[in-house]
Each structure stands twice: as C-alpha cells, then as structure tokens.
Amino acid sequence: MKKALISVFDKDGILDFATSLSSLGWEIISTGGTSKKLKEAGIQVKDISELTSFPECFDGRVKTLHPKVEGGILAIRDNEQHKKQMAELEIEPIDIVVCNLYPFKQTVLKPGVSHEEIIENIDIGGPTMLRAAAKNYKFVTVITDPEDYSKVVDEIKSFGETTPETKEILAAKVFIHTSHYDALIADYFKDKLQIKLPKTLTLTYEKKQDLRYGENPHQSAAFYASIRNDEGTLTQASQLHGKELSYNNIGDTDGALEALKEFEEPTIVAAKHANPCGVASAPTILEAYRKAYEADPVSIFGGIVVSNREIDEETAEEMSKIFLEVIVAPSYTQKALDVLTKKKNIRILQLDTIAKKNYGQKAKTVLGGLLIQDQDTELLPSEGYTCVTERQPSQKELNDLMFAWKVVKHTKSNGIVLAKDNTTVGTGPGQVSRIWALENAIRQGGEKVKGSVMASDAFFPFSDCVEAAHKAGVIAIVQPGGSVKDQDSIDAANKYGIAMIFTNMRHFKH
C-alpha cells in the first residue's frame, strides 16, 4: 500500500486531498492536530507514533525526527543495499510527504510578540522532512503548497503516480520555500542582535506582482516586497484606479516618495525618472501643487506626483488638466476621486502612512555582486552648518537653502537645485560635470533664477559654479565643502556678496 505522510499547519484543502488519496487506496500517516482533523472528518489515519513506536514528546517538538520516518523518505528505492537495509530495519517507504511549516512569518510580525513565542514557531521537523523528500524526489512526491493538491491527485488518477516532471518541480518549490523560511529566521536574529553586515548575506522577498516588462519591453520583470510591514513604502500602497504600475512607475514613484519624506509642511513632489522636477511647500496642498507645477510645467507632464496631504476636489481639478502617470497621497476626498477617475489610465494610489520614514538598508545589484548601505537618513551633521562667507544668509534665505538642500539630497549626482520661496526654480540632475548641472538648472529656471538660492550635493572643485550662479542672479549657496580649493569658491562668493554655508556632509545619489 502506498503511504502519504501529512503534517500541515495550514490545513486549507487538506481534507479533500486526504479523502482523495484514501479513496485511491493510499494509507494516510499523520501527526498531532492534522491527525485529529482528518479523523474528525472520518478519514482513516495512522498516527505517527504507531509508525515509529515512539510517542510524540516535548510539547510536540519531536514527532517526525525518527529513522522510520526519515529512512522511509530518503531510501533509494532501486538501490539493492538500501532495500536490504529497509527490510532489516523494518522501514517502510513513504511515497508522498505533505507538509507546510509553523507560521514563523505571521508570528514575527505580530505586535508585541515575545522572543520565546518567536522561537517556538521555528519549525524543525517540517523542514527536515521537506528537504529529505525533495532530495529524494525521484521516488517521493513532496507538497508544501496547497495549490498543488489537485494536480497531484489528477496525475495519480491518470498514471498511478505523480509524473517525474511534476516531482522535480515540486522539489524545487520545497527548496525555494525552505530557503525563504530560513532567511526569515536569520533576518529576525540579525535585527535582534543588530548584525548589519554579516559575513554571508541572505535576503528574502515575496512577489507582489508580475510586471508587463522591465525598463524596456524586451525585459521581463516583477515587483517583490519585504515581508515586514514597512509603513510608508510603495509596497503598502493601495491602488484605487488606473492601469497596473510599470517597472519604471515603481522606480520613479519610490524616488519621489523618498524626497517627500524630508518635508513636514504641506508639500508636493513632482518627479521624472526618479528625479524631483518640481517641488514646493505651501500653507495648503492646492497652493503647493500650483507652485510645483509652475516650477517645471514641461517635465511634470507624464510624471509622478506625490503629496503628503489629502487631495481635495480643487487640487484634483488642477491635476487633471495635464497627463500624469501616477498620483500618491495619504487620502482623497470623494469629489477628488470623482474628478481624477475620469482619466482612464492615471494610476491613483493611496498610502495612509506616506509620511512614515524608514531607516533600514538599501541594496543595489552590480554584475556578480550586491552593494548594501545604510539609508541616507540624515540632513545635516550634529554640529550643523557653518557660514564661510562675510555675508550671513538672511532667515528667508536660510529657509530656502534648507529647502533646496532637502531636494538636492534626492537629485541624482552631480546634482544642483535652485529654489526660491520654498519652491524649486531649476534642477540639474545626473550630469558628469557639476558646472553642466548648474547650467541646466539655470537654463530651466530662466528669469526665475534671479533672487534664488543654490544647493549642490557635493563640493565645488573650482569657483566656476559660484561665478555662473552670480551671473544668473543666485544670492546664497549651500554646499558640503571639503575641496582643496574651497577658498577659491569662498573668495568668489565674498566678491559678489553671496552668502555661502558649508554643511560638512555630502549627499551623493548615484
């Protein structure tokens, strides 16, 4: 008689599966709560202790860790020596193993959960059985996903057993599943013990959605989310309207959200290609949107707009005047949604915790490797900024300088941001030369540059940026400092009466 060992925490679909196997003449072996549930349903079951002649013990910690279980799974059926040993040791083959694991993920995410409860939800016997069955997949069918029950039953009905192709696929699913499970446990201990950069690194994510394609149509792609409930991130947003997010939508929106989190006052960040192209803060979100739009009415078209305040009807009316790819806000009035949803393709996302900041690590793949770093969560060093020029910035200038400094922090390097009245005037992102970045920002800002302030994500190696800024009408500058030729820039600023502060902290974003 063929034997199936069933021991599952998630019992969804297990009664139908076990009933089908039993009706096909299979013997069902089971453990603990699974055995009880199957018996209550009228299914004939052999308890694991009957098979092993050893009781379940230590509050269920030891049930299946026994040679009659592991031997029945791992024995190679066409190996004569194995067959002989099985007969001598009275070990019978187990042909199907059905197991899913203690809910470690659900446990570790529970608010206020104790360390002791987390430890008790580390499954030992389950992964051991699964890995044993997956290793011996040539002879053993192993199921960890309830979605595979019907396929296995159908194949047994049709062919008398599971096909070799299905066995191999199911084995692969096991190793993917157990490696994910172990990575969750490792991640918990890394966090608990604050092990930031371990000697070996395992990361695990769960697929949130398949994407139509990647950056370009010929590239396949998917969006994966951390298993933690990372509030304030795009993975937690709910989509209220529009087409599915694309690969580029996700990357660009993430960049906009990172910039938005720098601001507490009502603020709009408009972004293109993950760079801020129009940013404004104002007493109301309507005024902030209008200012952000005017900052760059060209680039915002087809861009991303994120808001840290509710979108009302009047703001929605303004937004609907142009084509936007994505809008993200903590909430929308019903009238605002009535306006925005008239546009078929616009993606409207709601993120209640949009202001929540996250202080984890960031990863970036390179060919053959992975870069890990802390997120850039600081704005200024603890000692603050230093004014290095004869003229001190006025309070208004200082406000604008700090506004521009927040924006340039999220502008691809080499980055320059010009700002005035808590609004960007011009941005120069991602240039190979800092003077080119400034020239682009000046060209974009036009006449609005006069009376603005300038922020640079890194120091000036020459005085050329100060010279160009003065010529365009810039009146104050914020930059990290640290160049061997800092004095050249300071001298130029003093010559033109420009106030300049050094932050002693750079914000490269590559």
LUMMAR-90007 format. One record per residue (C-alpha): residue in three letters; x, y, z. Coordinates in pm, 1 decimal. Example, Ala and Ser with C-alpha at 12.3 -4.5 7.8 and 13.67 -1.06 7.14 Angstrom:
BEGIN
SITE|type|east|north|up
SITE|ALA|1230.0|-450.0|780.0
SITE|SER|1367.0|-106.0|714.0
END
This chain:
BEGIN
SITE|type|east|north|up
SITE|MET|0.0|0.0|0.0
SITE|LYS|131.5|345.6|-94.4
SITE|LYS|184.8|575.5|201.6
SITE|ALA|139.1|950.7|241.5
SITE|LEU|269.2|1139.5|543.6
SITE|ILE|61.0|1451.5|608.6
SITE|SER|161.6|1710.2|869.6
SITE|VAL|43.8|2063.4|798.5
SITE|PHE|-10.9|2385.7|989.4
SITE|ASP|-213.0|2542.6|706.9
SITE|LYS|-497.3|2292.8|671.9
SITE|ASP|-665.9|2462.7|377.2
SITE|GLY|-774.1|2194.7|128.6
SITE|ILE|-618.4|1909.3|323.9
SITE|LEU|-944.1|1722.6|390.2
SITE|ASP|-1029.9|1694.7|20.9
SITE|PHE|-674.0|1591.3|-62.5
SITE|ALA|-654.8|1324.7|208.2
SITE|THR|-1002.9|1195.9|118.2
SITE|SER|-896.6|1159.6|-245.6
SITE|LEU|-580.3|968.9|-154.3
SITE|SER|-767.7|743.5|85.0
SITE|SER|-1027.7|662.4|-179.7
SITE|LEU|-743.4|567.4|-414.1
SITE|GLY|-617.3|311.9|-162.2
SITE|TRP|-340.9|513.6|-0.1
SITE|GLU|-252.3|483.1|367.6
SITE|ILE|-250.2|816.9|549.2
SITE|ILE|3.9|877.6|825.2
SITE|SER|-29.8|1196.7|1024.2
SITE|THR|72.2|1394.8|1331.6
SITE|GLY|-85.4|1598.2|1611.3
SITE|GLY|-352.5|1846.1|1507.1
SITE|THR|-354.2|1726.5|1146.6
SITE|SER|-428.6|1369.8|1252.8
SITE|LYS|-709.7|1488.4|1477.4
SITE|LYS|-868.8|1695.3|1199.4
SITE|LEU|-851.5|1408.0|949.4
SITE|LYS|-1002.0|1160.9|1195.9
SITE|GLU|-1285.6|1400.4|1281.6
SITE|ALA|-1365.3|1407.7|909.7
SITE|GLY|-1392.7|1029.1|905.4
SITE|ILE|-1064.1|963.5|727.8
SITE|GLN|-871.5|656.2|840.2
SITE|VAL|-534.3|770.7|974.3
SITE|LYS|-229.8|603.8|1129.6
SITE|ASP|-72.3|825.9|1395.6
SITE|ILE|298.8|890.8|1358.5
SITE|SER|364.1|723.3|1694.4
SITE|GLU|217.2|398.7|1554.2
SITE|LEU|472.3|412.8|1273.8
SITE|THR|771.1|498.4|1492.0
SITE|SER|666.9|307.8|1807.7
SITE|PHE|775.5|622.3|1988.2
SITE|PRO|546.6|888.0|2136.3
SITE|GLU|534.8|1249.9|2029.2
SITE|CYS|719.1|1437.9|2303.0
SITE|PHE|849.3|1767.4|2435.1
SITE|ASP|525.4|1954.4|2362.6
SITE|GLY|530.1|1829.0|2004.8
SITE|ARG|888.2|1941.8|1936.3
SITE|VAL|976.9|1584.5|1841.3
SITE|LYS|729.8|1393.7|1624.3
SITE|THR|881.1|1300.1|1289.6
SITE|LEU|1253.7|1309.6|1371.7
SITE|HIS|1288.4|932.2|1363.3
SITE|PRO|1470.6|680.0|1137.2
SITE|LYS|1143.8|516.2|1035.0
SITE|VAL|1024.1|849.6|901.4
SITE|GLU|1345.8|988.3|752.8
SITE|GLY|1454.7|645.6|633.2
SITE|GLY|1116.9|586.9|470.5
SITE|ILE|1157.3|914.1|284.8
SITE|LEU|1527.8|905.5|195.5
SITE|ALA|1581.8|541.0|96.9
SITE|ILE|1667.4|497.3|-270.4
SITE|ARG|1411.6|250.7|-394.3
SITE|ASP|1615.1|94.0|-676.1
SITE|ASN|1929.1|58.3|-465.3
SITE|GLU|1963.6|-304.2|-355.7
SITE|GLN|2166.5|-219.0|-46.6
SITE|HIS|1903.7|34.4|61.7
SITE|LYS|1624.8|-216.1|3.7
SITE|LYS|1807.6|-472.0|212.6
SITE|GLN|1861.3|-226.3|498.0
SITE|MET|1497.6|-117.7|487.0
SITE|ALA|1389.8|-479.9|530.3
SITE|GLU|1637.6|-537.5|814.5
SITE|LEU|1532.3|-220.8|998.1
SITE|GLU|1160.8|-267.4|922.8
SITE|ILE|1140.6|68.7|748.5
SITE|GLU|857.2|109.1|500.2
SITE|PRO|875.9|358.0|213.4
SITE|ILE|683.2|685.4|234.0
SITE|ASP|573.9|792.6|-113.1
SITE|ILE|418.1|1133.2|-54.9
SITE|VAL|514.8|1394.5|202.8
SITE|VAL|272.1|1681.4|258.3
SITE|CYS|397.9|1948.0|493.6
SITE|ASN|382.0|2321.6|548.7
SITE|LEU|556.4|2493.1|831.0
SITE|TYR|488.8|2670.5|1156.9
SITE|PRO|383.0|3028.7|1083.3
SITE|PHE|712.1|3199.3|1162.9
SITE|LYS|639.7|3498.1|938.6
SITE|GLN|294.9|3560.2|1088.8
SITE|THR|439.3|3521.0|1438.9
SITE|VAL|734.1|3758.0|1397.3
SITE|LEU|502.9|4026.5|1256.1
SITE|LYS|259.8|4012.3|1548.7
SITE|PRO|262.2|4333.9|1755.7
SITE|GLY|423.4|4281.3|2093.6
SITE|VAL|521.5|3920.0|2025.2
SITE|SER|774.2|3776.7|2270.8
SITE|HIS|1110.3|3628.4|2178.7
SITE|GLU|1000.5|3299.6|2337.1
SITE|GLU|692.7|3274.8|2112.3
SITE|ILE|901.6|3351.6|1806.0
SITE|ILE|1149.2|3076.8|1894.1
SITE|GLU|869.3|2823.9|1945.1
SITE|ASN|748.0|2895.5|1592.1
SITE|ILE|1074.7|2788.0|1433.6
SITE|ASP|984.1|2458.7|1266.5
SITE|ILE|1246.4|2183.6|1281.6
SITE|GLY|1081.4|1854.9|1184.6
SITE|GLY|888.5|2006.5|894.3
SITE|PRO|1186.6|2146.8|702.2
SITE|THR|1376.8|1822.9|768.4
SITE|MET|1102.4|1611.9|611.6
SITE|LEU|1056.5|1851.5|323.3
SITE|ARG|1425.9|1864.9|238.1
SITE|ALA|1458.2|1487.2|267.0
SITE|ALA|1163.7|1431.1|33.9
SITE|ALA|1285.7|1696.3|-210.1
SITE|LYS|1631.5|1539.3|-217.8
SITE|ASN|1475.2|1203.1|-299.3
SITE|TYR|1222.7|1348.0|-544.1
SITE|LYS|1289.4|1070.4|-795.7
SITE|PHE|1087.1|842.6|-567.1
SITE|VAL|894.9|1076.4|-335.7
SITE|THR|633.9|1337.9|-416.2
SITE|VAL|660.7|1636.2|-182.6
SITE|ILE|395.6|1904.6|-145.8
SITE|THR|427.0|2225.2|52.5
SITE|ASP|174.3|2439.8|-134.3
SITE|PRO|-199.8|2356.8|-111.2
SITE|GLU|-238.2|2478.6|-470.3
SITE|ASP|-59.6|2160.8|-584.0
SITE|TYR|-300.7|1913.0|-422.0
SITE|SER|-535.2|1883.2|-718.0
SITE|LYS|-254.4|1839.3|-970.3
SITE|VAL|-102.4|1551.2|-774.3
SITE|VAL|-440.1|1379.0|-729.6
SITE|ASP|-520.8|1416.4|-1100.0
SITE|GLU|-187.2|1262.3|-1201.7
SITE|ILE|-226.1|971.4|-959.6
SITE|LYS|-573.4|903.9|-1102.3
SITE|SER|-439.1|920.2|-1457.8
SITE|PHE|-99.0|749.5|-1427.7
SITE|GLY|-98.8|574.2|-1090.7
SITE|GLU|167.5|812.4|-958.5
SITE|THR|299.5|1165.2|-994.8
SITE|THR|495.0|1227.2|-1313.9
SITE|PRO|874.2|1274.4|-1291.1
SITE|GLU|841.7|1627.8|-1424.5
SITE|THR|593.4|1725.2|-1153.1
SITE|LYS|805.4|1563.2|-881.6
SITE|GLU|1105.6|1771.9|-983.0
SITE|ILE|902.8|2093.4|-996.8
SITE|LEU|759.4|2024.3|-651.9
SITE|ALA|1108.0|1953.1|-515.9
SITE|ALA|1231.5|2286.2|-647.2
SITE|LYS|939.4|2459.9|-476.4
SITE|VAL|1044.8|2299.7|-149.6
SITE|PHE|1397.9|2435.5|-158.2
SITE|ILE|1270.8|2780.4|-254.7
SITE|HIS|1023.3|2761.4|34.5
SITE|THR|1266.3|2635.8|299.9
SITE|SER|1538.9|2881.3|200.0
SITE|HIS|1283.4|3163.6|232.1
SITE|TYR|1178.6|3027.5|572.6
SITE|ASP|1536.6|3006.6|697.4
SITE|ALA|1612.2|3354.8|563.6
SITE|LEU|1320.5|3493.3|766.1
SITE|ILE|1466.1|3339.1|1080.1
SITE|ALA|1813.8|3469.9|1000.1
SITE|ASP|1668.8|3814.1|935.1
SITE|TYR|1497.0|3811.6|1274.0
SITE|PHE|1821.5|3733.1|1456.3
SITE|LYS|2017.9|3989.0|1250.6
SITE|ASP|1769.6|4256.6|1354.6
SITE|LYS|1757.7|4145.0|1716.9
SITE|LEU|2136.1|4136.5|1751.1
SITE|GLN|2191.4|4437.8|1519.7
SITE|ILE|2416.1|4244.8|1281.8
SITE|LYS|2416.3|4494.3|995.6
SITE|LEU|2673.1|4349.8|756.4
SITE|PRO|2714.8|3974.8|817.8
SITE|LYS|2989.2|3769.4|656.1
SITE|THR|2730.6|3596.9|437.7
SITE|LEU|2402.8|3760.6|341.2
SITE|THR|2065.1|3606.7|266.5
SITE|LEU|1776.7|3827.2|158.9
SITE|THR|1419.4|3716.7|106.9
SITE|TYR|1124.4|3893.3|-53.1
SITE|GLU|779.0|3789.1|-164.0
SITE|LYS|638.1|3860.5|-507.1
SITE|LYS|385.7|4140.7|-500.9
SITE|GLN|309.8|4133.3|-871.8
SITE|ASP|439.1|4033.4|-1210.8
SITE|LEU|508.4|4331.5|-1433.8
SITE|ARG|432.0|4353.5|-1803.0
SITE|TYR|801.4|4421.9|-1866.1
SITE|GLY|1103.7|4595.6|-1715.6
SITE|GLU|1264.3|4923.2|-1815.9
SITE|ASN|1207.0|4819.6|-2178.5
SITE|PRO|953.7|4585.4|-2341.5
SITE|HIS|1211.2|4313.1|-2411.5
SITE|GLN|1299.1|4278.8|-2039.6
SITE|SER|1094.8|4058.8|-1803.8
SITE|ALA|1032.4|4192.7|-1451.6
SITE|ALA|845.1|4150.5|-1124.1
SITE|PHE|792.2|4358.3|-809.2
SITE|TYR|892.3|4198.2|-478.3
SITE|ALA|811.7|4323.9|-129.5
SITE|SER|982.9|4283.7|204.8
SITE|ILE|788.7|4053.3|437.1
SITE|ARG|786.1|4320.5|705.5
SITE|ASN|500.4|4566.9|717.3
SITE|ASP|716.7|4858.5|604.3
SITE|GLU|483.1|5150.8|658.1
SITE|GLY|525.9|5446.1|427.9
SITE|THR|662.3|5240.8|139.8
SITE|LEU|513.5|5180.8|-201.2
SITE|THR|461.0|4813.0|-119.5
SITE|GLN|193.3|4919.4|131.5
SITE|ALA|1.0|5148.6|-105.1
SITE|SER|-341.8|5051.1|-232.2
SITE|GLN|-426.7|5130.8|-592.1
SITE|LEU|-763.9|5296.2|-628.9
SITE|HIS|-771.5|5344.7|-1006.0
SITE|GLY|-583.3|5302.6|-1330.6
SITE|LYS|-356.1|5058.2|-1507.7
SITE|GLU|-109.8|4838.5|-1324.3
SITE|LEU|211.0|5006.3|-1216.3
SITE|SER|501.0|4950.2|-1451.7
SITE|TYR|864.0|4885.7|-1359.5
SITE|ASN|952.0|5247.7|-1432.5
SITE|ASN|645.2|5376.3|-1245.5
SITE|ILE|758.5|5192.3|-934.9
SITE|GLY|1116.6|5317.8|-950.3
SITE|ASP|1014.2|5676.7|-1021.5
SITE|THR|744.8|5681.7|-753.6
SITE|ASP|984.2|5541.9|-496.5
SITE|GLY|1227.6|5824.4|-570.1
SITE|ALA|950.7|6082.0|-530.3
SITE|LEU|837.7|5929.4|-200.4
SITE|GLU|1190.6|5940.8|-59.4
SITE|ALA|1210.9|6313.2|-135.7
SITE|LEU|863.8|6380.8|6.4
SITE|LYS|959.6|6233.5|343.9
SITE|GLU|1200.8|6522.7|401.6
SITE|PHE|906.8|6761.3|448.3
SITE|GLU|650.5|6801.8|724.6
SITE|GLU|463.9|7104.6|586.9
SITE|PRO|213.2|7056.3|300.6
SITE|THR|436.0|6956.0|9.3
SITE|ILE|411.5|6829.0|-346.4
SITE|VAL|696.0|6645.3|-517.5
SITE|ALA|671.0|6603.4|-891.8
SITE|ALA|928.9|6360.6|-1030.3
SITE|LYS|1052.7|6234.1|-1364.0
SITE|HIS|1290.7|5940.6|-1398.5
SITE|ALA|1318.9|5928.9|-1016.6
SITE|ASN|1446.6|6288.1|-1005.7
SITE|PRO|1246.6|6571.8|-849.5
SITE|CYS|1149.1|6814.0|-1125.4
SITE|GLY|909.7|7034.7|-930.9
SITE|VAL|891.7|7055.1|-551.9
SITE|ALA|700.1|7306.9|-343.9
SITE|SER|582.7|7358.5|12.6
SITE|ALA|295.4|7593.0|97.5
SITE|PRO|21.9|7650.7|357.3
SITE|THR|-221.2|7439.6|151.7
SITE|ILE|-170.4|7142.4|-76.3
SITE|LEU|-350.1|7324.1|-358.0
SITE|GLU|-100.5|7608.9|-345.1
SITE|ALA|187.3|7360.1|-317.3
SITE|TYR|68.7|7180.3|-631.6
SITE|ARG|32.3|7501.1|-828.8
SITE|LYS|383.0|7611.6|-729.3
SITE|ALA|531.8|7267.9|-807.4
SITE|TYR|363.4|7271.1|-1147.3
SITE|GLU|490.8|7619.7|-1230.3
SITE|ALA|841.2|7516.0|-1124.6
SITE|ASP|864.1|7294.1|-1434.4
SITE|PRO|542.9|7270.9|-1637.1
SITE|VAL|724.9|7077.7|-1910.6
SITE|SER|883.5|6790.8|-1714.6
SITE|ILE|582.8|6728.5|-1490.6
SITE|PHE|383.3|6616.3|-1796.9
SITE|GLY|369.3|6235.0|-1785.0
SITE|GLY|539.8|6241.5|-1446.2
SITE|ILE|479.4|6127.3|-1090.8
SITE|VAL|312.6|6348.4|-829.2
SITE|VAL|319.4|6264.0|-458.2
SITE|SER|152.2|6460.4|-180.9
SITE|ASN|178.9|6446.1|197.0
SITE|ARG|-171.6|6583.1|244.1
SITE|GLU|-519.4|6476.9|133.3
SITE|ILE|-611.7|6565.8|-224.0
SITE|ASP|-929.1|6773.4|-239.9
SITE|GLU|-1153.8|6849.0|-533.9
SITE|GLU|-986.9|7176.5|-633.4
SITE|THR|-640.1|7021.9|-629.3
SITE|ALA|-769.1|6726.4|-830.1
SITE|GLU|-914.1|6967.2|-1088.0
SITE|GLU|-570.0|7123.9|-1128.8
SITE|MET|-402.4|6784.9|-1158.6
SITE|SER|-649.4|6665.7|-1418.1
SITE|LYS|-551.4|6945.1|-1657.9
SITE|ILE|-241.8|6751.8|-1766.1
SITE|PHE|-142.1|6389.2|-1816.4
SITE|LEU|11.1|6235.0|-1504.2
SITE|GLU|128.9|5875.2|-1477.0
SITE|VAL|89.1|5830.8|-1100.8
SITE|ILE|-55.8|6024.1|-807.1
SITE|VAL|10.9|5912.6|-449.4
SITE|ALA|-145.1|6072.5|-142.4
SITE|PRO|-246.2|5971.2|210.4
SITE|SER|-614.4|6015.9|119.0
SITE|TYR|-857.0|6168.3|-131.0
SITE|THR|-1194.9|6328.4|-88.7
SITE|GLN|-1470.7|6151.8|-280.2
SITE|LYS|-1512.6|6455.1|-504.3
SITE|ALA|-1140.4|6449.0|-580.9
SITE|LEU|-1166.9|6083.3|-682.9
SITE|ASP|-1470.4|6163.8|-898.1
SITE|VAL|-1256.1|6414.6|-1086.0
SITE|LEU|-939.0|6207.5|-1118.7
SITE|THR|-1102.9|5876.9|-1214.7
SITE|LYS|-1247.2|6035.4|-1526.1
SITE|LYS|-899.2|5977.9|-1668.1
SITE|LYS|-881.9|5611.1|-1760.3
SITE|ASN|-510.8|5545.1|-1739.7
SITE|ILE|-392.9|5754.1|-1446.7
SITE|ARG|-273.6|5539.8|-1156.2
SITE|ILE|-417.5|5666.1|-827.0
SITE|LEU|-255.0|5525.0|-515.2
SITE|GLN|-342.4|5577.3|-152.0
SITE|LEU|-70.5|5542.7|110.7
SITE|ASP|-206.1|5624.7|456.3
SITE|THR|140.2|5622.7|614.5
SITE|ILE|307.5|5828.6|342.6
SITE|ALA|493.0|6047.1|596.7
SITE|LYS|643.4|5746.3|776.7
SITE|LYS|1022.2|5733.8|746.4
SITE|ASN|1213.8|5407.9|713.6
SITE|TYR|1564.6|5364.7|845.8
SITE|GLY|1676.6|5033.3|706.4
SITE|GLN|1937.8|4946.3|448.0
SITE|LYS|1938.3|4986.6|72.4
SITE|ALA|2066.3|4732.2|-174.8
SITE|LYS|2189.2|4777.5|-529.4
SITE|THR|2287.5|4497.4|-762.9
SITE|VAL|2603.9|4510.4|-968.7
SITE|LEU|2729.9|4249.8|-1213.0
SITE|GLY|2818.4|3949.9|-998.2
SITE|GLY|2750.6|4122.7|-668.7
SITE|LEU|2542.3|4334.9|-437.8
SITE|LEU|2607.3|4665.5|-263.3
SITE|ILE|2449.5|4725.1|77.7
SITE|GLN|2446.7|5053.6|265.4
SITE|ASP|2252.8|5238.4|533.0
SITE|GLN|1983.4|5467.1|400.3
SITE|ASP|2077.7|5834.2|384.4
SITE|THR|1850.3|5946.8|665.6
SITE|GLU|2042.4|6249.3|789.4
SITE|LEU|2017.0|6601.5|652.7
SITE|LEU|2291.4|6780.2|846.7
SITE|PRO|2563.6|6661.1|1084.6
SITE|SER|2500.4|6704.2|1457.1
SITE|GLU|2716.2|7018.8|1469.1
SITE|GLY|2504.7|7180.6|1196.3
SITE|TYR|2619.0|7405.4|913.0
SITE|THR|2890.1|7671.3|901.8
SITE|CYS|2869.2|8006.7|725.4
SITE|VAL|3203.3|8056.3|546.5
SITE|THR|3139.9|8396.3|385.2
SITE|GLU|3144.0|8751.9|508.3
SITE|ARG|2773.2|8787.0|444.9
SITE|GLN|2541.3|8572.3|655.1
SITE|PRO|2223.3|8442.0|493.1
SITE|SER|1900.5|8609.7|599.6
SITE|GLN|1636.0|8396.9|769.0
SITE|LYS|1438.3|8376.9|444.3
SITE|GLU|1748.4|8277.0|251.8
SITE|LEU|1830.7|8018.4|514.5
SITE|ASN|1480.1|7871.6|486.0
SITE|ASP|1519.2|7844.8|109.9
SITE|LEU|1869.2|7699.8|145.5
SITE|MET|1741.6|7422.2|372.0
SITE|PHE|1452.5|7358.7|133.0
SITE|ALA|1693.8|7329.5|-160.8
SITE|TRP|1927.3|7109.6|45.7
SITE|LYS|1642.7|6864.1|111.6
SITE|VAL|1563.1|6845.3|-258.9
SITE|VAL|1920.9|6812.7|-386.6
SITE|LYS|1969.0|6521.9|-145.2
SITE|HIS|1728.4|6325.5|-367.7
SITE|THR|1857.3|6451.8|-701.7
SITE|LYS|2089.8|6223.6|-894.6
SITE|SER|2453.8|6332.9|-871.8
SITE|ASN|2605.2|6551.8|-996.7
SITE|GLY|2304.2|6747.0|-874.6
SITE|ILE|2220.0|7115.8|-849.1
SITE|VAL|1892.1|7262.9|-723.8
SITE|LEU|1785.8|7626.0|-742.8
SITE|ALA|1499.6|7733.1|-516.9
SITE|LYS|1306.3|8037.9|-404.4
SITE|ASP|1007.0|8077.9|-172.6
SITE|ASN|1009.4|7707.1|-80.3
SITE|THR|979.5|7611.6|-445.8
SITE|THR|1228.4|7467.7|-688.7
SITE|VAL|1324.9|7706.9|-966.2
SITE|GLY|1550.9|7476.1|-1159.5
SITE|THR|1709.4|7132.2|-1118.7
SITE|GLY|2019.3|6989.9|-1280.7
SITE|PRO|2033.7|6615.8|-1212.2
SITE|GLY|2277.2|6344.1|-1312.0
SITE|GLN|2544.1|6535.0|-1501.9
SITE|VAL|2905.9|6423.5|-1536.8
SITE|SER|3017.0|6780.9|-1470.3
SITE|ARG|2889.3|6997.1|-1185.7
SITE|ILE|2901.3|7312.7|-1396.7
SITE|TRP|2685.1|7140.0|-1658.2
SITE|ALA|2433.4|7052.8|-1387.5
SITE|LEU|2422.7|7419.0|-1284.1
SITE|GLU|2393.3|7541.3|-1641.0
SITE|ASN|2097.6|7307.1|-1697.8
SITE|ALA|1926.7|7432.3|-1381.9
SITE|ILE|1983.9|7795.7|-1480.5
SITE|ARG|1854.9|7731.8|-1832.1
SITE|GLN|1541.2|7567.6|-1694.3
SITE|GLY|1474.9|7842.6|-1438.4
SITE|GLY|1520.6|8136.0|-1675.0
SITE|GLU|1427.3|8470.0|-1521.2
SITE|LYS|1304.0|8298.1|-1203.1
SITE|VAL|1665.6|8223.4|-1108.4
SITE|LYS|1720.5|8584.5|-1003.4
SITE|GLY|1699.8|8603.1|-625.3
SITE|SER|1709.5|8224.0|-582.9
SITE|VAL|1942.0|8010.5|-374.5
SITE|MET|2153.2|7717.2|-490.8
SITE|ALA|2220.1|7374.7|-336.9
SITE|SER|2491.1|7138.3|-458.1
SITE|ASP|2504.4|6774.8|-346.7
SITE|ALA|2886.2|6784.4|-327.0
SITE|PHE|3163.1|7042.4|-306.5
SITE|PHE|3279.5|7276.0|-583.7
SITE|PRO|3623.1|7176.9|-715.3
SITE|PHE|3653.3|7519.1|-879.6
SITE|SER|3499.0|7861.9|-841.9
SITE|ASP|3322.2|7832.8|-1180.4
SITE|CYS|2988.3|7735.8|-1022.3
SITE|VAL|2992.9|8041.9|-797.1
SITE|GLU|3078.0|8262.1|-1094.3
SITE|ALA|2793.0|8116.7|-1301.7
SITE|ALA|2549.5|8137.6|-1009.3
SITE|HIS|2626.1|8508.0|-956.6
SITE|LYS|2583.9|8582.9|-1324.2
SITE|ALA|2238.8|8415.7|-1316.7
SITE|GLY|2128.8|8606.2|-1005.3
SITE|VAL|2174.4|8346.9|-728.0
SITE|ILE|2209.5|8516.0|-387.0
SITE|ALA|2300.1|8230.5|-148.7
SITE|ILE|2460.7|7886.5|-172.8
SITE|VAL|2463.8|7568.1|33.4
SITE|GLN|2724.4|7300.2|-34.8
SITE|PRO|2916.3|7041.5|167.4
SITE|GLY|3260.9|7196.2|137.3
SITE|GLY|3572.2|6982.9|158.7
SITE|SER|3751.4|7068.6|-165.3
SITE|VAL|4120.0|7157.5|-156.4
SITE|LYS|4010.7|7467.7|-348.0
SITE|ASP|3727.3|7568.2|-115.3
SITE|GLN|3890.8|7907.1|-63.8
SITE|ASP|3854.8|7989.1|-435.1
SITE|SER|3477.5|7946.1|-407.9
SITE|ILE|3465.2|8137.2|-78.2
SITE|ASP|3661.5|8425.0|-229.6
SITE|ALA|3429.9|8435.6|-531.2
SITE|ALA|3122.2|8437.9|-306.9
SITE|ASN|3265.5|8720.9|-98.0
SITE|LYS|3348.4|8913.9|-413.8
SITE|TYR|2985.2|8905.5|-526.7
SITE|GLY|2821.1|8937.8|-184.0
SITE|ILE|2681.7|8583.5|-196.0
SITE|ALA|2615.1|8412.4|136.1
SITE|MET|2751.7|8056.4|139.7
SITE|ILE|2718.0|7784.9|402.7
SITE|PHE|2904.4|7456.5|429.6
SITE|THR|2715.2|7155.2|566.6
SITE|ASN|3022.1|6930.7|603.7
SITE|MET|2800.5|6648.0|476.9
SITE|ARG|2751.5|6543.3|116.9
SITE|HIS|2451.8|6363.7|-33.1
SITE|PHE|2563.4|6172.1|-341.2
SITE|LYS|2283.6|5976.2|-505.5
SITE|HIS|2407.3|5753.2|-785.8
END
